[in-house]
């Protein structure tokens, strides 16, 4: 997946101006950014929920920007997304939520088997009949992840996956991101402001700053000797500047 010359504005507000990003196949790339920097907007652009003002978004060799909804639906099968609040349908059971993106032409037994497999992957076997209202916050996140995995995507987008979770559940989500990359060889893009989570799961780390991706570096470099802009963000100086 790659982004070239991406710009997005809402009215007079510019969120991105000339943003470029290259994501390597099979890696976990985490994008850090201050509150209000447009991290979640980036994911919605990548999955086609928003249209950019200018630029290209390439999934494989396909630029999704000019696609109509019918053709975009086909490309979206390659991309799964874990939303910040899990975004489960309260009127559906857990099993129905996980099956939501699957092809209805599949035999019922095949759908049931796929749902069970994905719930097993996220450590929640046998809960198909439960309702989202019966689940903890951490369980909801994992069911949302199972739903994202069900169609067999090549890319998974994570929007603030540990936000609102206690430390044990945040750790569990981080471990899932890494284990799913290793098991399924999916490409993962994680959006977060949680530096600890970023260093726990990432192959590379990027920084959103001044409407662009300011830099992308190996996670090991961040641990040993982070570039000045990233070091400032880690110390909270960028957040202070935005608030001032």
Buried (B, 14 or more C-beta within 10 A) or exposed (E): BBBBEBBBBEEEEEBBBEBBBEBEEBBBBBBBBBEEBBBBBBBBBBBBEBBBBEBBBBBEEBBBBEBEEEEBEEBBEBBBBBBBBBBBEEEBBBBBBBBBBBEEEEEEEEBBEBBBBBBEBBEBEEBBEBBBEEBEBBBBBBBBBBBBBBBBBBBBBBBBBBBBBEEEBBBBBBEBBBEBBEEBEBBBBBBBBBBEBBBBBBBBBBBBBEBBBBBBBEBEEBEEEBBEBBEBBBEEEBBEEEEE
